[in-house]
């Protein structure tokens, strides 16, 4: 789906930039990351850690949207927003994470620990890029 379609359908709502909401979302994403660090990964906790990491990425993306004056109401439109920002590689990774998160949350799929360990390293890179974009937008 394209970003323009999300806005037209109302699954992304245009408003004014909301710096307080962005700041709160960013802070919550950071708290989530801190909590993740405290969880010992094993075969049972790997999927939970993965979904928490995804939620952190989602919060960082929504913080960027808030800075841009948007509230996004679904995950597919979050991907479209990231594409529209010009960070297509991050959007593509986000979509893969979304599908895996949905497998865990909606179908009870258990992700392999090794896959999660590899994904977490990649996800940390995604988070670094989103933080960098956030810094650019807040320094204007």
N, C-alpha and C positions, 0 to 999 in steps of 0.2 A: 504494500500500500504506500502511496505517496503522501508526503506531509500535507500537501494542499487538500487531499481528500479527507484527511483527519480533521482539518480545520472546518471544511465544508460540512462534514457529517456531525460535527460537534463533539467528537471524541478528543479533540484538543481545543481548548477555549482560549481565545485571545483576550487579554486584559492589559493591565499595566504591569511593568516589572515589579515583582514583589521580593524586595531584598530581605525582609525579615523571614519570609517563608523559605527562601533559598538558604539563608543562614541556618535556620532550624533543621532543614533537610540535610544540609551538609554536616551539621553537628551530630545528628542522629546516625548518619552513615558512619561517621568516625567512631561513635560509641559502639555500633554494631561490629566494626572491625576490631575494636579492643576486646569485645566479648569473644569473638571468634578466636583470637589469640589465646584465650584462656581455656579453650576446649581441647582436650586431648583427642587427636584423631585416631580412630580405630575403624574397623569394618562397619560398625553400627553408626558411628557419629559422622562418617564421611559425607553422606547425603545431606544431613542436617547442616553441616558446615557449608557445603556447596550452596544450598538454598539461601542461607544467611548471607553468603558472599554476593549472590545474585541480588538480593534485596538491597544490599549496600550500594551496588552498582546502579540499581534502579533509583535509589535516593539521590545519588550524585547526579544522575541524568535529569531527574526532576528538579533538582536545585538549579541546573543550567537552564531548564525550561522556565522556571520561575523568574530567573534573572532576565530572560528574554520576553517576559510578559505572557507566558503560556502556562496553562494547567492541563496536563495530559491525563486522560482517563483510562487508557489501556496500554498494555505493554507493546503491542504491535506499533502503535503510534509513537511510542518512545523510540523504537528503532528508526522509524521514519524521521523523527526529529533529529536524531544523531546523524542520519544521512544528510538531512537538509543543512546541518551545521558544517558539512564537509568532512566529517570523520567516518567515512564509509567502512573502513576496516574495523573500527570499534563497533559500529552498528551491526556488522556481519557477525562479530563475536558475540555481541549482546543477544542476537537472535538465536544463536546456538545455545547459549546459556539459558535463555528463556524456554526453549524446547526441553532441555534437560530438567530444568526446574519444574516445568509442568508435568513431566513424567514422574517426578518424585511426588509432587504435591497432589496430583489428580489421579495417578494410577498406582501409587505406592512402589514405584520402581526404586530399587536400591542401586546406587551408583558404585562402581568399583573404587576402592580406596586409591589405587594407583592412578586411575583417571582423574579423580578429584585432586590428588596431589599435583599432577601436571596442570590441571585447569586452574588451580589456585595461583600458581606462579604466573600464568598468563593473565588471570583476572587482576592480579596486583598491577600488572602493566597497564591494563585497561583503566583501572582506578587512577593510576598516575597520570594518564592522559586526560581523564575527566577532571582531575584536580587542576591540571595545568590550564585547561579551558576555563574552569571556574575562576582561577586567578586572573586570567586575561580579562574576563568580563567584569570582575570586581575592581580592577585597577583603572578602569576608564573614568 
